[in-house]
Amino acid sequence: MTSPAPAPSTSVELAVEGMHCGSCVALVEETLGEQDGVTHASVDLDAARAVVDYDPARIDVDALTAAVAEVGYVAIPVG
């Protein structure tokens, strides 16, 4: 018996405005990571960027940026 194929994943880089400390990073990273369809989220304070791996069949970039906005930051897709 073979295991099911992994869900297709894509990545997006977001510029995140308003972060100023490690707690901000942790909140944004946790918020993104909790979204249905997100497989990995990594946030870099110095670069003011988040890289999110997600299943586009379950969540889209607009929902990711909205989730970040709900916790008080602005996220804008890069590129």
N, C-alpha and C positions, 0 to 999 in steps of 0.2 A: 504494500500500500504506500503510495507516495503522499507527501504532505502537500497541501494546497500551495499554489504559487503566491509569493508575497504580493501584497497590494502595490500597484504602481505608486511611485513616490516622486515628488518633484520638490524643488527647493526655491525659496524666495529670500532675497536679502531685503531687509527693511531698515531704513534710517529711523532711529527712534529719538525724538526730541524730548527734552525735559529731565532726563536722568542725570543725577549728580552724585550718586553714591552706590555702594554695594547693595544696599537695601532696595534701591530702585531697580538695579539689575536683577536681583533675586525675584522681585515682584513681577517684572515683565517676563522673565524666563519661566516662572511658575505659571503665570497666566496663559502664555502661549502653549506651554507643555500640556496644560489641562484641556485644551480644545480637542473636541472629537475629530479625529483624522490626523492630528499632529503626531509624528513619530519621534521628532527631536527638535529642540529649540536651544540655541546658544546665543547669549547676549554679551556684547563687548562694550564696556563702559567707555573706554578710551576712544574707540572708533565710533561710538554712538550708533552701533549696528546690531541687528539681530538676524541670524540665519535660521530659517525654519524649514524643516523637511516635513512634508505633509502629503496626504492622499487627496488629490484634486477631486475625486469622486465624493468625498465626504465633507470637505471644507474648501473655501476659496480665499483669495487674498483679501477681499473686502471684509470677510468675517474675521480674519486675523487682525487687520488694522482696527476693526471695531472693538475687538476684545481688548486690545492695548488701550484704546481710547477710554474704555469703561473703567480702567484703573488709573486714568489721569495723564496719559502720555500720548504723543502724536507719533504714529508710525506711517511712513511713506515708502512704498516700494521703490527700490533702487534699480535703475536700468530700464 
